[in-house]
């Protein structure tokens, strides 16, 4: 679940298990949002100072 934070402090997500229990919290630096999930990866869209979007891929935590 995405949480709103003060401007310039990144984007925060709460991670829940299948039973709905909070497992972890993750803060993404800069202007980034989660775009989707794969089998073992999370896909993130990052924006630069010109609002150009870049797709990033990270292993699931």
PDB file of N, CA, C and O in Angstrom:
ATOM      1  N   UNK A   1       0.848  -1.156   0.000  1.00  0.00           N
ATOM      2  CA  UNK A   1       0.000   0.000   0.000  1.00  0.00           C
ATOM      3  C   UNK A   1       0.905   1.233   0.000  1.00  0.00           C
ATOM      4  O   UNK A   1       1.855   1.322   0.777  1.00  0.00           O
ATOM      5  N   UNK A   2       0.597   2.161  -0.867  1.00  0.00           N
ATOM      6  CA  UNK A   2       1.388   3.380  -0.982  1.00  0.00           C
ATOM      7  C   UNK A   2       0.955   4.382   0.077  1.00  0.00           C
ATOM      8  O   UNK A   2      -0.236   4.560   0.333  1.00  0.00           O
ATOM      9  N   UNK A   3       1.935   5.031   0.687  1.00  0.00           N
ATOM     10  CA  UNK A   3       1.662   6.070   1.680  1.00  0.00           C
ATOM     11  C   UNK A   3       2.150   7.403   1.152  1.00  0.00           C
ATOM     12  O   UNK A   3       3.143   7.467   0.427  1.00  0.00           O
ATOM     13  N   UNK A   4       1.464   8.444   1.508  1.00  0.00           N
ATOM     14  CA  UNK A   4       1.854   9.790   1.094  1.00  0.00           C
ATOM     15  C   UNK A   4       2.751  10.392   2.168  1.00  0.00           C
ATOM     16  O   UNK A   4       2.440  10.343   3.358  1.00  0.00           O
ATOM     17  N   UNK A   5       3.862  10.957   1.728  1.00  0.00           N
ATOM     18  CA  UNK A   5       4.830  11.588   2.615  1.00  0.00           C
ATOM     19  C   UNK A   5       5.013  13.041   2.194  1.00  0.00           C
ATOM     20  O   UNK A   5       4.558  13.431   1.119  1.00  0.00           O
ATOM     21  N   UNK A   6       5.668  13.844   3.021  1.00  0.00           N
ATOM     22  CA  UNK A   6       5.938  15.231   2.631  1.00  0.00           C
ATOM     23  C   UNK A   6       6.735  15.294   1.326  1.00  0.00           C
ATOM     24  O   UNK A   6       7.497  14.378   1.014  1.00  0.00           O
ATOM     25  N   UNK A   7       6.561  16.349   0.587  1.00  0.00           N
ATOM     26  CA  UNK A   7       7.239  16.524  -0.703  1.00  0.00           C
ATOM     27  C   UNK A   7       8.750  16.407  -0.542  1.00  0.00           C
ATOM     28  O   UNK A   7       9.334  16.944   0.399  1.00  0.00           O
ATOM     29  N   UNK A   8       9.371  15.691  -1.485  1.00  0.00           N
ATOM     30  CA  UNK A   8      10.813  15.548  -1.485  1.00  0.00           C
ATOM     31  C   UNK A   8      11.363  14.456  -0.598  1.00  0.00           C
ATOM     32  O   UNK A   8      12.579  14.271  -0.546  1.00  0.00           O
ATOM     33  N   UNK A   9      10.509  13.724   0.104  1.00  0.00           N
ATOM     34  CA  UNK A   9      11.011  12.690   1.011  1.00  0.00           C
ATOM     35  C   UNK A   9      10.839  11.280   0.458  1.00  0.00           C
ATOM     36  O   UNK A   9      10.995  10.312   1.202  1.00  0.00           O
ATOM     37  N   UNK A  10      10.524  11.141  -0.814  1.00  0.00           N
ATOM     38  CA  UNK A  10      10.408   9.816  -1.422  1.00  0.00           C
ATOM     39  C   UNK A  10       8.987   9.278  -1.369  1.00  0.00           C
ATOM     40  O   UNK A  10       8.041   9.994  -1.043  1.00  0.00           O
ATOM     41  N   UNK A  11       8.865   8.002  -1.697  1.00  0.00           N
ATOM     42  CA  UNK A  11       7.580   7.311  -1.690  1.00  0.00           C
ATOM     43  C   UNK A  11       7.693   6.112  -0.769  1.00  0.00           C
ATOM     44  O   UNK A  11       8.673   5.370  -0.840  1.00  0.00           O
ATOM     45  N   UNK A  12       6.717   5.909   0.088  1.00  0.00           N
ATOM     46  CA  UNK A  12       6.762   4.810   1.053  1.00  0.00           C
ATOM     47  C   UNK A  12       5.664   3.803   0.747  1.00  0.00           C
ATOM     48  O   UNK A  12       4.533   4.164   0.422  1.00  0.00           O
ATOM     49  N   UNK A  13       6.029   2.531   0.860  1.00  0.00           N
ATOM     50  CA  UNK A  13       5.083   1.435   0.665  1.00  0.00           C
ATOM     51  C   UNK A  13       5.116   0.531   1.877  1.00  0.00           C
ATOM     52  O   UNK A  13       6.187   0.249   2.415  1.00  0.00           O
ATOM     53  N   UNK A  14       3.960   0.077   2.311  1.00  0.00           N
ATOM     54  CA  UNK A  14       3.847  -0.946   3.344  1.00  0.00           C
ATOM     55  C   UNK A  14       3.647  -2.278   2.640  1.00  0.00           C
ATOM     56  O   UNK A  14       2.820  -2.385   1.734  1.00  0.00           O
ATOM     57  N   UNK A  15       4.398  -3.294   3.049  1.00  0.00           N
ATOM     58  CA  UNK A  15       4.307  -4.618   2.452  1.00  0.00           C
ATOM     59  C   UNK A  15       3.559  -5.547   3.400  1.00  0.00           C
ATOM     60  O   UNK A  15       3.898  -5.650   4.579  1.00  0.00           O
ATOM     61  N   UNK A  16       2.536  -6.224   2.874  1.00  0.00           N
ATOM     62  CA  UNK A  16       1.704  -7.119   3.659  1.00  0.00           C
ATOM     63  C   UNK A  16       1.830  -8.544   3.141  1.00  0.00           C
ATOM     64  O   UNK A  16       2.074  -8.758   1.954  1.00  0.00           O
ATOM     65  N   UNK A  17       1.664  -9.527   4.038  1.00  0.00           N
ATOM     66  CA  UNK A  17       1.649 -10.916   3.590  1.00  0.00           C
ATOM     67  C   UNK A  17       0.235 -11.279   3.130  1.00  0.00           C
ATOM     68  O   UNK A  17      -0.661 -10.435   3.123  1.00  0.00           O
ATOM     69  N   UNK A  18       0.050 -12.534   2.750  1.00  0.00           N
ATOM     70  CA  UNK A  18      -1.248 -12.957   2.213  1.00  0.00           C
ATOM     71  C   UNK A  18      -2.371 -12.908   3.241  1.00  0.00           C
ATOM     72  O   UNK A  18      -3.546 -12.893   2.873  1.00  0.00           O
ATOM     73  N   UNK A  19      -2.025 -12.882   4.511  1.00  0.00           N
ATOM     74  CA  UNK A  19      -3.044 -12.800   5.573  1.00  0.00           C
ATOM     75  C   UNK A  19      -3.364 -11.365   5.967  1.00  0.00           C
ATOM     76  O   UNK A  19      -4.214 -11.122   6.823  1.00  0.00           O
ATOM     77  N   UNK A  20      -2.674 -10.415   5.333  1.00  0.00           N
ATOM     78  CA  UNK A  20      -2.933  -9.009   5.608  1.00  0.00           C
ATOM     79  C   UNK A  20      -2.121  -8.440   6.753  1.00  0.00           C
ATOM     80  O   UNK A  20      -2.425  -7.355   7.249  1.00  0.00           O
ATOM     81  N   UNK A  21      -1.094  -9.155   7.178  1.00  0.00           N
ATOM     82  CA  UNK A  21      -0.240  -8.664   8.260  1.00  0.00           C
ATOM     83  C   UNK A  21       0.907  -7.845   7.681  1.00  0.00           C
ATOM     84  O   UNK A  21       1.481  -8.198   6.650  1.00  0.00           O
ATOM     85  N   UNK A  22       1.231  -6.753   8.355  1.00  0.00           N
ATOM     86  CA  UNK A  22       2.332  -5.894   7.920  1.00  0.00           C
ATOM     87  C   UNK A  22       3.650  -6.645   8.068  1.00  0.00           C
ATOM     88  O   UNK A  22       3.990  -7.103   9.159  1.00  0.00           O
ATOM     89  N   UNK A  23       4.390  -6.770   6.975  1.00  0.00           N
ATOM     90  CA  UNK A  23       5.653  -7.496   6.973  1.00  0.00           C
ATOM     91  C   UNK A  23       6.829  -6.525   7.038  1.00  0.00           C
ATOM     92  O   UNK A  23       7.796  -6.750   7.766  1.00  0.00           O
ATOM     93  N   UNK A  24       6.734  -5.447   6.271  1.00  0.00           N
ATOM     94  CA  UNK A  24       7.850  -4.516   6.176  1.00  0.00           C
ATOM     95  C   UNK A  24       7.362  -3.193   5.596  1.00  0.00           C
ATOM     96  O   UNK A  24       6.256  -3.106   5.063  1.00  0.00           O
ATOM     97  N   UNK A  25       8.189  -2.180   5.706  1.00  0.00           N
ATOM     98  CA  UNK A  25       7.920  -0.893   5.081  1.00  0.00           C
ATOM     99  C   UNK A  25       9.134  -0.548   4.228  1.00  0.00           C
ATOM    100  O   UNK A  25      10.271  -0.805   4.624  1.00  0.00           O
ATOM    101  N   UNK A  26       8.895   0.026   3.076  1.00  0.00           N
ATOM    102  CA  UNK A  26       9.948   0.320   2.117  1.00  0.00           C
ATOM    103  C   UNK A  26       9.784   1.762   1.656  1.00  0.00           C
ATOM    104  O   UNK A  26       8.688   2.175   1.276  1.00  0.00           O
ATOM    105  N   UNK A  27      10.874   2.530   1.690  1.00  0.00           N
ATOM    106  CA  UNK A  27      10.841   3.900   1.195  1.00  0.00           C
ATOM    107  C   UNK A  27      11.737   3.997  -0.027  1.00  0.00           C
ATOM    108  O   UNK A  27      12.922   3.669   0.028  1.00  0.00           O
ATOM    109  N   UNK A  28      11.161   4.448  -1.124  1.00  0.00           N
ATOM    110  CA  UNK A  28      11.903   4.624  -2.370  1.00  0.00           C
ATOM    111  C   UNK A  28      12.367   6.070  -2.450  1.00  0.00           C
ATOM    112  O   UNK A  28      11.566   6.995  -2.312  1.00  0.00           O
ATOM    113  N   UNK A  29      13.649   6.259  -2.670  1.00  0.00           N
ATOM    114  CA  UNK A  29      14.204   7.605  -2.768  1.00  0.00           C
ATOM    115  C   UNK A  29      13.851   8.262  -4.084  1.00  0.00           C
ATOM    116  O   UNK A  29      13.592   7.578  -5.075  1.00  0.00           O
ATOM    117  N   UNK A  30      13.838   9.564  -4.102  1.00  0.00           N
ATOM    118  CA  UNK A  30      13.555  10.303  -5.328  1.00  0.00           C
ATOM    119  C   UNK A  30      12.098  10.210  -5.722  1.00  0.00           C
ATOM    120  O   UNK A  30      11.236   9.917  -4.894  1.00  0.00           O
ATOM    121  N   UNK A  31      11.832  10.457  -6.972  1.00  0.00           N
ATOM    122  CA  UNK A  31      10.462  10.424  -7.499  1.00  0.00           C
ATOM    123  C   UNK A  31      10.253   9.073  -8.181  1.00  0.00           C
ATOM    124  O   UNK A  31      10.457   8.944  -9.388  1.00  0.00           O
ATOM    125  N   UNK A  32       9.845   8.064  -7.401  1.00  0.00           N
ATOM    126  CA  UNK A  32       9.673   6.703  -7.898  1.00  0.00           C
ATOM    127  C   UNK A  32       8.338   6.141  -7.436  1.00  0.00           C
ATOM    128  O   UNK A  32       7.868   6.440  -6.338  1.00  0.00           O
ATOM    129  N   UNK A  33       7.729   5.316  -8.299  1.00  0.00           N
ATOM    130  CA  UNK A  33       6.487   4.628  -7.948  1.00  0.00           C
ATOM    131  C   UNK A  33       6.573   3.187  -8.446  1.00  0.00           C
ATOM    132  O   UNK A  33       7.220   2.906  -9.455  1.00  0.00           O
ATOM    133  N   UNK A  34       5.917   2.286  -7.734  1.00  0.00           N
ATOM    134  CA  UNK A  34       5.882   0.882  -8.143  1.00  0.00           C
ATOM    135  C   UNK A  34       4.922   0.751  -9.316  1.00  0.00           C
ATOM    136  O   UNK A  34       3.784   1.218  -9.263  1.00  0.00           O
ATOM    137  N   UNK A  35       5.407   0.100 -10.385  1.00  0.00           N
ATOM    138  CA  UNK A  35       4.596  -0.099 -11.587  1.00  0.00           C
ATOM    139  C   UNK A  35       3.958  -1.479 -11.600  1.00  0.00           C
ATOM    140  O   UNK A  35       2.859  -1.647 -12.128  1.00  0.00           O
ATOM    141  N   UNK A  36       4.636  -2.473 -11.024  1.00  0.00           N
ATOM    142  CA  UNK A  36       4.094  -3.826 -11.033  1.00  0.00           C
ATOM    143  C   UNK A  36       5.081  -4.821 -10.464  1.00  0.00           C
ATOM    144  O   UNK A  36       6.198  -4.477 -10.077  1.00  0.00           O
ATOM    145  N   UNK A  37       4.631  -6.079 -10.424  1.00  0.00           N
ATOM    146  CA  UNK A  37       5.427  -7.149  -9.860  1.00  0.00           C
ATOM    147  C   UNK A  37       5.539  -8.284 -10.854  1.00  0.00           C
ATOM    148  O   UNK A  37       4.596  -8.577 -11.590  1.00  0.00           O
ATOM    149  N   UNK A  38       6.694  -8.918 -10.870  1.00  0.00           N
ATOM    150  CA  UNK A  38       6.897 -10.143 -11.628  1.00  0.00           C
ATOM    151  C   UNK A  38       7.052 -11.287 -10.648  1.00  0.00           C
ATOM    152  O   UNK A  38       6.791 -11.135  -9.454  1.00  0.00           O
ATOM    153  N   UNK A  39       7.473 -12.419 -11.150  1.00  0.00           N
ATOM    154  CA  UNK A  39       7.633 -13.592 -10.282  1.00  0.00           C
ATOM    155  C   UNK A  39       8.671 -13.348  -9.181  1.00  0.00           C
ATOM    156  O   UNK A  39       8.456 -13.732  -8.032  1.00  0.00           O
ATOM    157  N   UNK A  40       9.778 -12.719  -9.526  1.00  0.00           N
ATOM    158  CA  UNK A  40      10.847 -12.502  -8.552  1.00  0.00           C
ATOM    159  C   UNK A  40      11.337 -11.052  -8.521  1.00  0.00           C
ATOM    160  O   UNK A  40      12.335 -10.746  -7.868  1.00  0.00           O
ATOM    161  N   UNK A  41      10.637 -10.167  -9.224  1.00  0.00           N
ATOM    162  CA  UNK A  41      11.094  -8.782  -9.333  1.00  0.00           C
ATOM    163  C   UNK A  41       9.962  -7.795  -9.086  1.00  0.00           C
ATOM    164  O   UNK A  41       8.781  -8.120  -9.206  1.00  0.00           O
ATOM    165  N   UNK A  42      10.359  -6.600  -8.741  1.00  0.00           N
ATOM    166  CA  UNK A  42       9.430  -5.480  -8.664  1.00  0.00           C
ATOM    167  C   UNK A  42       9.881  -4.465  -9.709  1.00  0.00           C
ATOM    168  O   UNK A  42      11.077  -4.225  -9.871  1.00  0.00           O
ATOM    169  N   UNK A  43       8.930  -3.876 -10.413  1.00  0.00           N
ATOM    170  CA  UNK A  43       9.217  -2.904 -11.465  1.00  0.00           C
ATOM    171  C   UNK A  43       8.818  -1.520 -10.972  1.00  0.00           C
ATOM    172  O   UNK A  43       7.710  -1.311 -10.478  1.00  0.00           O
ATOM    173  N   UNK A  44       9.744  -0.588 -11.119  1.00  0.00           N
ATOM    174  CA  UNK A  44       9.569   0.760 -10.582  1.00  0.00           C
ATOM    175  C   UNK A  44       9.770   1.775 -11.704  1.00  0.00           C
ATOM    176  O   UNK A  44      10.674   1.637 -12.529  1.00  0.00           O
ATOM    177  N   UNK A  45       8.921   2.786 -11.720  1.00  0.00           N
ATOM    178  CA  UNK A  45       9.089   3.889 -12.666  1.00  0.00           C
ATOM    179  C   UNK A  45       9.751   5.033 -11.910  1.00  0.00           C
ATOM    180  O   UNK A  45       9.245   5.500 -10.889  1.00  0.00           O
ATOM    181  N   UNK A  46      10.891   5.476 -12.430  1.00  0.00           N
ATOM    182  CA  UNK A  46      11.636   6.592 -11.841  1.00  0.00           C
ATOM    183  C   UNK A  46      11.577   7.777 -12.797  1.00  0.00           C
ATOM    184  O   UNK A  46      11.690   7.617 -14.012  1.00  0.00           O
ATOM    185  N   UNK A  47      11.399   8.955 -12.236  1.00  0.00           N
ATOM    186  CA  UNK A  47      11.336  10.181 -13.032  1.00  0.00           C
ATOM    187  C   UNK A  47      12.554  11.046 -12.719  1.00  0.00           C
ATOM    188  O   UNK A  47      12.964  11.155 -11.564  1.00  0.00           O
ATOM    189  N   UNK A  48      13.127  11.657 -13.749  1.00  0.00           N
ATOM    190  CA  UNK A  48      14.256  12.553 -13.515  1.00  0.00           C
ATOM    191  C   UNK A  48      13.758  13.996 -13.445  1.00  0.00           C
ATOM    192  O   UNK A  48      12.553  14.249 -13.437  1.00  0.00           O
ATOM    193  N   UNK A  49      14.704  14.939 -13.393  1.00  0.00           N
ATOM    194  CA  UNK A  49      14.329  16.349 -13.228  1.00  0.00           C
ATOM    195  C   UNK A  49      13.585  16.924 -14.425  1.00  0.00           C
ATOM    196  O   UNK A  49      12.992  17.998 -14.324  1.00  0.00           O
ATOM    197  N   UNK A  50      13.607  16.218 -15.572  1.00  0.00           N
ATOM    198  CA  UNK A  50      12.884  16.658 -16.763  1.00  0.00           C
ATOM    199  C   UNK A  50      11.572  15.895 -16.946  1.00  0.00           C
ATOM    200  O   UNK A  50      10.928  16.008 -17.989  1.00  0.00           O
ATOM    201  N   UNK A  51      11.179  15.123 -15.941  1.00  0.00           N
ATOM    202  CA  UNK A  51       9.982  14.278 -15.948  1.00  0.00           C
ATOM    203  C   UNK A  51      10.030  13.173 -17.004  1.00  0.00           C
ATOM    204  O   UNK A  51       8.990  12.699 -17.462  1.00  0.00           O
ATOM    205  N   UNK A  52      11.242  12.768 -17.388  1.00  0.00           N
ATOM    206  CA  UNK A  52      11.383  11.599 -18.247  1.00  0.00           C
ATOM    207  C   UNK A  52      11.271  10.361 -17.358  1.00  0.00           C
ATOM    208  O   UNK A  52      11.845  10.319 -16.270  1.00  0.00           O
ATOM    209  N   UNK A  53      10.538   9.363 -17.820  1.00  0.00           N
ATOM    210  CA  UNK A  53      10.298   8.157 -17.030  1.00  0.00           C
ATOM    211  C   UNK A  53      11.255   7.043 -17.451  1.00  0.00           C
ATOM    212  O   UNK A  53      11.514   6.841 -18.638  1.00  0.00           O
ATOM    213  N   UNK A  54      11.772   6.327 -16.455  1.00  0.00           N
ATOM    214  CA  UNK A  54      12.668   5.200 -16.690  1.00  0.00           C
ATOM    215  C   UNK A  54      12.128   3.989 -15.924  1.00  0.00           C
ATOM    216  O   UNK A  54      11.734   4.111 -14.764  1.00  0.00           O
ATOM    217  N   UNK A  55      12.111   2.848 -16.561  1.00  0.00           N
ATOM    218  CA  UNK A  55      11.676   1.622 -15.906  1.00  0.00           C
ATOM    219  C   UNK A  55      12.881   0.951 -15.252  1.00  0.00           C
ATOM    220  O   UNK A  55      13.897   0.712 -15.903  1.00  0.00           O
ATOM    221  N   UNK A  56      12.756   0.649 -13.950  1.00  0.00           N
ATOM    222  CA  UNK A  56      13.806  -0.029 -13.211  1.00  0.00           C
ATOM    223  C   UNK A  56      13.294  -1.379 -12.732  1.00  0.00           C
ATOM    224  O   UNK A  56      12.103  -1.531 -12.464  1.00  0.00           O
ATOM    225  N   UNK A  57      14.180  -2.355 -12.622  1.00  0.00           N
ATOM    226  CA  UNK A  57      13.789  -3.683 -12.154  1.00  0.00           C
ATOM    227  C   UNK A  57      14.690  -4.080 -10.984  1.00  0.00           C
ATOM    228  O   UNK A  57      15.914  -3.972 -11.068  1.00  0.00           O
ATOM    229  N   UNK A  58      14.074  -4.538  -9.895  1.00  0.00           N
ATOM    230  CA  UNK A  58      14.805  -4.948  -8.699  1.00  0.00           C
ATOM    231  C   UNK A  58      14.304  -6.313  -8.242  1.00  0.00           C
ATOM    232  O   UNK A  58      13.133  -6.647  -8.417  1.00  0.00           O
ATOM    233  N   UNK A  59      15.204  -7.096  -7.656  1.00  0.00           N
ATOM    234  CA  UNK A  59      14.801  -8.367  -7.057  1.00  0.00           C
ATOM    235  C   UNK A  59      13.875  -8.101  -5.885  1.00  0.00           C
ATOM    236  O   UNK A  59      14.045  -7.122  -5.158  1.00  0.00           O
ATOM    237  N   UNK A  60      12.899  -8.973  -5.706  1.00  0.00           N
ATOM    238  CA  UNK A  60      11.977  -8.822  -4.575  1.00  0.00           C
ATOM    239  C   UNK A  60      12.734  -8.969  -3.267  1.00  0.00           C
ATOM    240  O   UNK A  60      13.608  -9.828  -3.151  1.00  0.00           O
ATOM    241  N   UNK A  61      12.409  -8.139  -2.277  1.00  0.00           N
ATOM    242  CA  UNK A  61      13.090  -8.231  -0.967  1.00  0.00           C
ATOM    243  C   UNK A  61      12.696  -9.504  -0.226  1.00  0.00           C
ATOM    244  O   UNK A  61      13.170  -9.743   0.885  1.00  0.00           O
TER     245      UNK A  61
END
